[in-house]
Amino acid sequence: MAWFGRKEDKKAAQPQAEQQTSAQSGSPSVKVLGSGCARCNELEAATRAALQQLGMTDSIEHVTDFVQIASYGVMTTPALVVDGKLLSYGKVLKTDEVVKLLQQARG
């Protein structure tokens, strides 16, 4: 708040998703965002297969809390977040599509 001569804390002014991204930057992570429906579970299975295919040992976190999902700016699930970056939302990706996204995200 800039009222009454008080300066706003810059960390508090950042959107929640940006705060999560900065907090996650130290540790790699893979998240599937969704309610737990069949489509979300399909994306999680494809992501598991893609990680296995690439020889990555990351665990997958399935986020079902709608407040956390909305903090990423996602209004249509399922969504895939890798290392704090939103890579896909609103559709079920096939394993080869997830492999390509993981390769692009991680170089």
MARKEBA-950038 format. One record per atom (N, C-alpha, C, CB): residue number from 1; residue in one letter; atom name; x, y negated, z. Coordinates in steps of 0.1 Angstrom, whole numbers, plus 2048, in hexadecimal, padded with zeros to 3 digits. Atoms other than C-alpha are relative to their C-alpha. Glycine has a CB too. Layout:
# residues N
(NUM 'A' 'CA' (X Y Z))
...
//
This chain:
# residues 107
(1 'M' 'N' (808 80C 800))
(1 'M' 'CA' (800 800 800))
(1 'M' 'C' (809 7F4 800))
(1 'M' 'CB' (7F7 800 80C))
(2 'A' 'N' (7F9 80D 801))
(2 'A' 'CA' (80D 7DE 7F7))
(2 'A' 'C' (7F9 7F5 808))
(2 'A' 'CB' (802 7FC 7F2))
(3 'W' 'N' (808 809 7F8))
(3 'W' 'CA' (7F4 7CD 80E))
(3 'W' 'C' (808 7FC 80C))
(3 'W' 'CB' (7F2 805 803))
(4 'F' 'N' (7FA 805 7F3))
(4 'F' 'CA' (801 7B9 82C))
(4 'F' 'C' (80F 801 800))
(4 'F' 'CB' (7FA 808 80B))
(5 'G' 'N' (7F1 800 800))
(5 'G' 'CA' (825 7B9 820))
(5 'G' 'C' (806 80D 801))
(5 'G' 'CB' (805 7F7 80A))
(6 'R' 'N' (7FA 7F2 7FF))
(6 'R' 'CA' (82A 7DF 823))
(6 'R' 'C' (802 805 7F2))
(6 'R' 'CB' (7F6 809 808))
(7 'K' 'N' (7FD 7FA 80C))
(7 'K' 'CA' (83B 7F0 807))
(7 'K' 'C' (7FC 80F 800))
(7 'K' 'CB' (80F 7FF 7FD))
(8 'E' 'N' (805 7F2 802))
(8 'E' 'CA' (82E 811 7F9))
(8 'E' 'C' (80C 809 7FF))
(8 'E' 'CB' (7F7 801 7F4))
(9 'D' 'N' (7F6 7F5 801))
(9 'D' 'CA' (843 830 7FE))
(9 'D' 'C' (800 806 7F2))
(9 'D' 'CB' (7FF 80A 80B))
(10 'K' 'N' (7FF 7FB 80E))
(10 'K' 'CA' (84F 83B 7DB))
(10 'K' 'C' (7FC 80E 7FF))
(10 'K' 'CB' (80D 7FD 7FA))
(11 'K' 'N' (803 7F1 800))
(11 'K' 'CA' (84D 860 7E4))
(11 'K' 'C' (7F1 802 802))
(11 'K' 'CB' (808 807 80C))
(12 'A' 'N' (80E 7FE 7FE))
(12 'A' 'CA' (829 85C 7F0))
(12 'A' 'C' (7F8 7FB 7F4))
(12 'A' 'CB' (7FB 7F8 80C))
(13 'A' 'N' (807 805 80C))
(13 'A' 'CA' (820 849 7D0))
(13 'A' 'C' (800 809 7F4))
(13 'A' 'CB' (807 7F3 7FC))
(14 'Q' 'N' (7FF 7F6 80B))
(14 'Q' 'CA' (82A 866 7B9))
(14 'Q' 'C' (7F4 809 801))
(14 'Q' 'CB' (80D 808 801))
(15 'P' 'N' (80B 7F6 801))
(15 'P' 'CA' (80E 87C 7AD))
(15 'P' 'C' (805 80D 806))
(15 'P' 'CB' (7FB 803 7F2))
(16 'Q' 'N' (7FC 7F4 7F9))
(16 'Q' 'CA' (80D 89D 7BF))
(16 'Q' 'C' (807 80A 7F7))
(16 'Q' 'CB' (7F3 807 805))
(17 'A' 'N' (7FA 7F6 809))
(17 'A' 'CA' (817 8B2 7A1))
(17 'A' 'C' (80F 7FC 7FE))
(17 'A' 'CB' (7FA 800 7F2))
(18 'E' 'N' (7F2 804 801))
(18 'E' 'CA' (837 89D 79E))
(18 'E' 'C' (808 803 80C))
(18 'E' 'CB' (801 7F1 7FD))
(19 'Q' 'N' (7F9 7FC 7F4))
(19 'Q' 'CA' (83F 8A3 7C2))
(19 'Q' 'C' (802 80F 800))
(19 'Q' 'CB' (7F7 7FC 80C))
(20 'Q' 'N' (7FE 7F2 801))
(20 'Q' 'CA' (83A 8C8 7BD))
(20 'Q' 'C' (80B 803 7F7))
(20 'Q' 'CB' (7F3 807 7FC))
(21 'T' 'N' (7F5 7FE 80A))
(21 'T' 'CA' (851 8C7 79E))
(21 'T' 'C' (80D 7FD 806))
(21 'T' 'CB' (7FD 7F8 7F4))
(22 'S' 'N' (7F4 803 7FA))
(22 'S' 'CA' (86C 8B6 7B1))
(22 'S' 'C' (804 809 80B))
(22 'S' 'CB' (800 7F1 805))
(23 'A' 'N' (7FD 7F7 7F5))
(23 'A' 'CA' (869 8CD 7CE))
(23 'A' 'C' (804 80E 7FA))
(23 'A' 'CB' (7F4 802 809))
(24 'Q' 'N' (7FE 7F3 806))
(24 'Q' 'CA' (86A 8EC 7B7))
(24 'Q' 'C' (80D 800 7F7))
(24 'Q' 'CB' (7F4 804 7F8))
(25 'S' 'N' (7F5 801 809))
(25 'S' 'CA' (888 8E0 7A2))
(25 'S' 'C' (80B 809 804))
(25 'S' 'CB' (804 7F2 7FD))
(26 'G' 'N' (7F5 7F9 7FB))
(26 'G' 'CA' (8A0 8F2 7B9))
(26 'G' 'C' (7FF 80F 7FE))
(26 'G' 'CB' (802 7FD 80E))
(27 'S' 'N' (803 7F2 801))
(27 'S' 'CA' (890 914 7B5))
(27 'S' 'C' (7F7 803 7F4))
(27 'S' 'CB' (7FA 806 80D))
(28 'P' 'N' (808 7FC 80B))
(28 'P' 'CA' (884 924 795))
(28 'P' 'C' (7F3 807 804))
(28 'P' 'CB' (807 809 7F6))
(29 'S' 'N' (80C 7F9 7FC))
(29 'S' 'CA' (860 92F 796))
(29 'S' 'C' (7F7 802 7F4))
(29 'S' 'CB' (7F8 7F8 80B))
(30 'V' 'N' (80A 7FE 80A))
(30 'V' 'CA' (844 93D 780))
(30 'V' 'C' (7F3 801 807))
(30 'V' 'CB' (803 80D 7F8))
(31 'K' 'N' (80D 800 7FA))
(31 'K' 'CA' (820 936 788))
(31 'K' 'C' (7F5 801 7F6))
(31 'K' 'CB' (7FE 7F3 808))
(32 'V' 'N' (80C 7FF 808))
(32 'V' 'CA' (7FF 940 779))
(32 'V' 'C' (7F5 7F9 808))
(32 'V' 'CB' (7FC 80F 7FD))
(33 'L' 'N' (80B 807 7FA))
(33 'L' 'CA' (7E3 928 781))
(33 'L' 'C' (7F3 805 7FB))
(33 'L' 'CB' (802 7F1 7FE))
(34 'G' 'N' (80D 7FB 804))
(34 'G' 'CA' (7C0 935 782))
(34 'G' 'C' (7F8 806 80C))
(34 'G' 'CB' (801 80A 7F4))
(35 'S' 'N' (809 7FC 7F6))
(35 'S' 'CA' (7A3 941 796))
(35 'S' 'C' (801 80F 804))
(35 'S' 'CB' (7F2 7FE 7FD))
(36 'G' 'N' (7FF 7F2 7FE))
(36 'G' 'CA' (7AC 966 794))
(36 'G' 'C' (7F7 808 7F7))
(36 'G' 'CB' (7FD 803 80E))
(37 'C' 'N' (809 7F9 809))
(37 'C' 'CA' (795 96E 777))
(37 'C' 'C' (808 809 7F7))
(37 'C' 'CB' (7F8 7F5 7F8))
(38 'A' 'N' (7FA 7F6 809))
(38 'A' 'CA' (79C 988 75C))
(38 'A' 'C' (80B 7F9 7F7))
(38 'A' 'CB' (7F6 807 7F8))
(39 'R' 'N' (7F7 808 809))
(39 'R' 'CA' (7AC 96D 745))
(39 'R' 'C' (80D 7FD 807))
(39 'R' 'CB' (7F9 7F4 7FA))
(40 'C' 'N' (7F4 803 7F8))
(40 'C' 'CA' (7C4 962 761))
(40 'C' 'C' (809 80C 802))
(40 'C' 'CB' (7FC 7F9 80D))
(41 'N' 'N' (7F8 7F3 7FE))
(41 'N' 'CA' (7CE 986 768))
(41 'N' 'C' (806 804 7F4))
(41 'N' 'CB' (7F6 80B 805))
(42 'E' 'N' (7F9 7FC 80D))
(42 'E' 'CA' (7D5 98C 743))
(42 'E' 'C' (80C 7F7 7FE))
(42 'E' 'CB' (7F6 7FE 7F4))
(43 'L' 'N' (7F5 808 802))
(43 'L' 'CA' (7EC 96E 742))
(43 'L' 'C' (80B 804 80A))
(43 'L' 'CB' (7FD 7F1 803))
(44 'E' 'N' (7F6 7FC 7F6))
(44 'E' 'CA' (7FD 97A 762))
(44 'E' 'C' (807 80D 7FB))
(44 'E' 'CB' (7FA 803 80E))
(45 'A' 'N' (7FB 7F3 805))
(45 'A' 'CA' (802 99D 752))
(45 'A' 'C' (80A 7FD 7F5))
(45 'A' 'CB' (7F5 809 7FC))
(46 'A' 'N' (7F8 803 80C))
(46 'A' 'CA' (810 98E 732))
(46 'A' 'C' (80D 7F9 805))
(46 'A' 'CB' (7F9 7F6 7F6))
(47 'T' 'N' (7F4 807 7FA))
(47 'T' 'CA' (828 978 747))
(47 'T' 'C' (809 80A 806))
(47 'T' 'CB' (7FB 7F5 80A))
(48 'R' 'N' (7F8 7F6 7FA))
(48 'R' 'CA' (834 996 75B))
(48 'R' 'C' (807 808 7F5))
(48 'R' 'CB' (7F7 80A 808))
(49 'A' 'N' (7F9 7F8 80B))
(49 'A' 'CA' (83B 9A9 73A))
(49 'A' 'C' (80B 7F7 7F9))
(49 'A' 'CB' (7F5 804 7F6))
(50 'A' 'N' (7F6 809 807))
(50 'A' 'CA' (84D 98B 72B))
(50 'A' 'C' (80C 7FE 809))
(50 'A' 'CB' (7FA 7F2 7FE))
(51 'L' 'N' (7F4 801 7F7))
(51 'L' 'CA' (863 987 74A))
(51 'L' 'C' (808 80D 800))
(51 'L' 'CB' (7FB 7FD 80F))
(52 'Q' 'N' (7F9 7F3 801))
(52 'Q' 'CA' (86B 9AC 749))
(52 'Q' 'C' (808 801 7F3))
(52 'Q' 'CB' (7F6 80B 802))
(53 'Q' 'N' (7F9 7FF 80D))
(53 'Q' 'CA' (873 9AA 724))
(53 'Q' 'C' (80C 7F8 800))
(53 'Q' 'CB' (7F6 7FC 7F5))
(54 'L' 'N' (7F4 809 800))
(54 'L' 'CA' (88B 98D 72A))
(54 'L' 'C' (80A 804 80B))
(54 'L' 'CB' (7FB 7F2 802))
(55 'G' 'N' (7F7 7FC 7F6))
(55 'G' 'CA' (89B 99E 748))
(55 'G' 'C' (800 7F6 80C))
(55 'G' 'CB' (80E 802 7FB))
(56 'M' 'N' (801 809 7F5))
(56 'M' 'CA' (890 983 760))
(56 'M' 'C' (7F9 806 80C))
(56 'M' 'CB' (7F9 7F3 7FC))
(57 'T' 'N' (805 7FA 7F4))
(57 'T' 'CA' (889 98C 784))
(57 'T' 'C' (7F7 7F7 808))
(57 'T' 'CB' (80B 805 809))
(58 'D' 'N' (809 809 7F9))
(58 'D' 'CA' (872 96F 78D))
(58 'D' 'C' (7F3 806 805))
(58 'D' 'CB' (7FD 7F3 7F7))
(59 'S' 'N' (80E 7FB 7FC))
(59 'S' 'CA' (853 976 7A1))
(59 'S' 'C' (7F6 7F6 7FB))
(59 'S' 'CB' (7FF 801 810))
(60 'I' 'N' (80B 808 805))
(60 'I' 'CA' (832 968 796))
(60 'I' 'C' (7F7 7FC 80B))
(60 'I' 'CB' (7F8 807 7F4))
(61 'E' 'N' (809 805 7F6))
(61 'E' 'CA' (81D 953 7AD))
(61 'E' 'C' (7F3 7FD 7F9))
(61 'E' 'CB' (805 7F4 808))
(62 'H' 'N' (80D 803 806))
(62 'H' 'CA' (7F8 953 7A5))
(62 'H' 'C' (7F9 7F6 809))
(62 'H' 'CB' (7F7 80E 7FF))
(63 'V' 'N' (806 80B 7F9))
(63 'V' 'CA' (7E9 932 7B0))
(63 'V' 'C' (7F1 7FF 7FD))
(63 'V' 'CB' (807 7F2 7FD))
(64 'T' 'N' (80E 800 802))
(64 'T' 'CA' (7C4 933 7B6))
(64 'T' 'C' (7F9 7F4 806))
(64 'T' 'CB' (7FA 80C 806))
(65 'D' 'N' (805 80C 7FA))
(65 'D' 'CA' (7C0 913 7CA))
(65 'D' 'C' (7FD 7F5 7F6))
(65 'D' 'CB' (809 7FB 80C))
(66 'F' 'N' (804 80A 80B))
(66 'F' 'CA' (7AD 8FA 7B4))
(66 'F' 'C' (806 7F2 802))
(66 'F' 'CB' (7F1 7FF 7FF))
(67 'V' 'N' (7F9 80D 7FE))
(67 'V' 'CA' (7BD 8DC 7C5))
(67 'V' 'C' (80E 801 7FB))
(67 'V' 'CB' (800 7FD 810))
(68 'Q' 'N' (7F2 7FF 806))
(68 'Q' 'CA' (7E0 8E9 7BC))
(68 'Q' 'C' (7FF 801 7F1))
(68 'Q' 'CB' (806 80D 806))
(69 'I' 'N' (801 7FF 80F))
(69 'I' 'CA' (7D5 8F2 799))
(69 'I' 'C' (7FD 7F2 7FA))
(69 'I' 'CB' (7F4 809 7FC))
(70 'A' 'N' (803 80D 805))
(70 'A' 'CA' (7C6 8CF 794))
(70 'A' 'C' (80C 7F6 802))
(70 'A' 'CB' (7F5 7FA 808))
(71 'S' 'N' (7F4 809 7FF))
(71 'S' 'CA' (7E7 8BF 7A1))
(71 'S' 'C' (80A 801 7F5))
(71 'S' 'CB' (807 804 80D))
(72 'Y' 'N' (7F8 7FE 80C))
(72 'Y' 'CA' (7F8 8CD 782))
(72 'Y' 'C' (7F9 7F9 7F4))
(72 'Y' 'CB' (802 80E 7FD))
(73 'G' 'N' (808 806 80B))
(73 'G' 'CA' (7DD 8BB 76D))
(73 'G' 'C' (7F8 80A 7F8))
(73 'G' 'CB' (80A 7F8 7F7))
(74 'V' 'N' (807 7F5 807))
(74 'V' 'CA' (7CD 8DC 763))
(74 'V' 'C' (7F1 7FF 803))
(74 'V' 'CB' (806 80D 803))
(75 'M' 'N' (80E 7FF 7FF))
(75 'M' 'CA' (7A8 8DC 75D))
(75 'M' 'C' (7FA 80C 7FA))
(75 'M' 'CB' (7F9 7F3 7FB))
(76 'T' 'N' (804 7F3 807))
(76 'T' 'CA' (7A6 8FC 748))
(76 'T' 'C' (80A 80A 803))
(76 'T' 'CB' (7FE 7FD 7F1))
(77 'T' 'N' (7F7 7F5 7FC))
(77 'T' 'CA' (7B5 91C 755))
(77 'T' 'C' (7FE 80C 7F6))
(77 'T' 'CB' (7FE 805 80E))
(78 'P' 'N' (7F4 7FF 7F9))
(78 'P' 'CA' (7C8 932 751))
(78 'P' 'C' (80B 7F7 7FB))
(78 'P' 'CB' (805 80E 800))
(79 'A' 'N' (7F5 808 804))
(79 'A' 'CA' (7E8 91E 751))
(79 'A' 'C' (80D 807 805))
(79 'A' 'CB' (7FF 7F2 807))
(80 'L' 'N' (7F3 7FB 7FD))
(80 'L' 'CA' (80D 926 752))
(80 'L' 'C' (80A 7F5 804))
(80 'L' 'CB' (806 809 7F5))
(81 'V' 'N' (7F6 80A 7FB))
(81 'V' 'CA' (827 912 766))
(81 'V' 'C' (80D 807 803))
(81 'V' 'CB' (7FB 7F8 80D))
(82 'V' 'N' (7F3 7FB 7FE))
(82 'V' 'CA' (84C 919 764))
(82 'V' 'C' (809 7F5 805))
(82 'V' 'CB' (805 807 7F3))
(83 'D' 'N' (7F7 809 7FA))
(83 'D' 'CA' (865 907 77A))
(83 'D' 'C' (7FA 7F2 802))
(83 'D' 'CB' (80D 7FF 7F8))
(84 'G' 'N' (807 80D 7FE))
(84 'G' 'CA' (84B 8EC 782))
(84 'G' 'C' (7FA 7F9 7F3))
(84 'G' 'CB' (809 7F7 807))
(85 'K' 'N' (805 805 80D))
(85 'K' 'CA' (843 8E6 75D))
(85 'K' 'C' (7F4 807 7FB))
(85 'K' 'CB' (80B 800 7F5))
(86 'L' 'N' (80C 7FA 806))
(86 'L' 'CA' (820 8EC 74F))
(86 'L' 'C' (803 804 7F1))
(86 'L' 'CB' (7F4 7F7 801))
(87 'L' 'N' (7FD 7FC 80D))
(87 'L' 'CA' (826 901 730))
(87 'L' 'C' (7F4 804 7F7))
(87 'L' 'CB' (809 80C 800))
(88 'S' 'N' (80C 7FC 808))
(88 'S' 'CA' (803 90D 726))
(88 'S' 'C' (7F4 7FF 80A))
(88 'S' 'CB' (802 80E 7FA))
(89 'Y' 'N' (80D 800 7F9))
(89 'Y' 'CA' (7DF 909 731))
(89 'Y' 'C' (7F4 803 7F7))
(89 'Y' 'CB' (7FE 7F3 808))
(90 'G' 'N' (80C 7FE 808))
(90 'G' 'CA' (7BD 914 726))
(90 'G' 'C' (7FF 80C 7F7))
(90 'G' 'CB' (7FD 7F4 7F9))
(91 'K' 'N' (801 7F4 808))
(91 'K' 'CA' (7C6 934 714))
(91 'K' 'C' (809 80B 805))
(91 'K' 'CB' (804 7FC 7F1))
(92 'V' 'N' (7F8 7F5 7FC))
(92 'V' 'CA' (7D3 956 719))
(92 'V' 'C' (80B 803 7F6))
(92 'V' 'CB' (7F7 80D 802))
(93 'L' 'N' (7F5 7FE 809))
(93 'L' 'CA' (7F5 95A 70A))
(93 'L' 'C' (804 80F 7FF))
(93 'L' 'CB' (80D 7F8 805))
(94 'K' 'N' (7FB 7F2 802))
(94 'K' 'CA' (803 97A 6FC))
(94 'K' 'C' (80E 800 805))
(94 'K' 'CB' (7FF 804 7F0))
(95 'T' 'N' (7F2 7FE 7FA))
(95 'T' 'CA' (824 988 709))
(95 'T' 'C' (80A 7F9 7F7))
(95 'T' 'CB' (803 80F 801))
(96 'D' 'N' (7F6 806 808))
(96 'D' 'CA' (838 97C 6EB))
(96 'D' 'C' (7FF 7F0 800))
(96 'D' 'CB' (7FE 804 7F1))
(97 'E' 'N' (801 80F 7FE))
(97 'E' 'CA' (82A 958 6EF))
(97 'E' 'C' (806 7FC 80D))
(97 'E' 'CB' (7F1 7FC 7FF))
(98 'V' 'N' (7FA 804 7F3))
(98 'V' 'CA' (834 958 714))
(98 'V' 'C' (80F 802 7FF))
(98 'V' 'CB' (7FB 80A 80B))
(99 'V' 'N' (7F1 7FF 802))
(99 'V' 'CA' (857 965 70A))
(99 'V' 'C' (806 7F3 7FA))
(99 'V' 'CB' (803 80C 7F7))
(100 'K' 'N' (7FB 80D 807))
(100 'K' 'CA' (85B 947 6F2))
(100 'K' 'C' (800 7F4 809))
(100 'K' 'CB' (7F8 7FE 7F4))
(101 'L' 'N' (801 80C 7F7))
(101 'L' 'CA' (84F 92E 70C))
(101 'L' 'C' (80B 801 80B))
(101 'L' 'CB' (7F2 800 807))
(102 'L' 'N' (7F5 7FE 7F6))
(102 'L' 'CA' (867 93D 727))
(102 'L' 'C' (80D 7FD 7FA))
(102 'L' 'CB' (7FF 80E 805))
(103 'Q' 'N' (7F3 802 806))
(103 'Q' 'CA' (884 93C 70F))
(103 'Q' 'C' (802 7F1 7FE))
(103 'Q' 'CB' (801 807 7F3))
(104 'Q' 'N' (7FE 80F 802))
(104 'Q' 'CA' (87D 917 706))
(104 'Q' 'C' (801 7F9 80E))
(104 'Q' 'CB' (7F3 7FB 7F9))
(105 'A' 'N' (7FF 806 7F3))
(105 'A' 'CA' (878 90E 72B))
(105 'A' 'C' (80D 802 807))
(105 'A' 'CB' (7F4 804 809))
(106 'R' 'N' (7F4 7FD 7F8))
(106 'R' 'CA' (897 91E 738))
(106 'R' 'C' (80C 800 7F7))
(106 'R' 'CB' (7FF 80E 806))
(107 'G' 'N' (7F4 802 809))
(107 'G' 'CA' (8AD 91A 719))
(107 'G' 'C' (807 80D 7FE))
(107 'G' 'CB' (809 7F7 806))
//
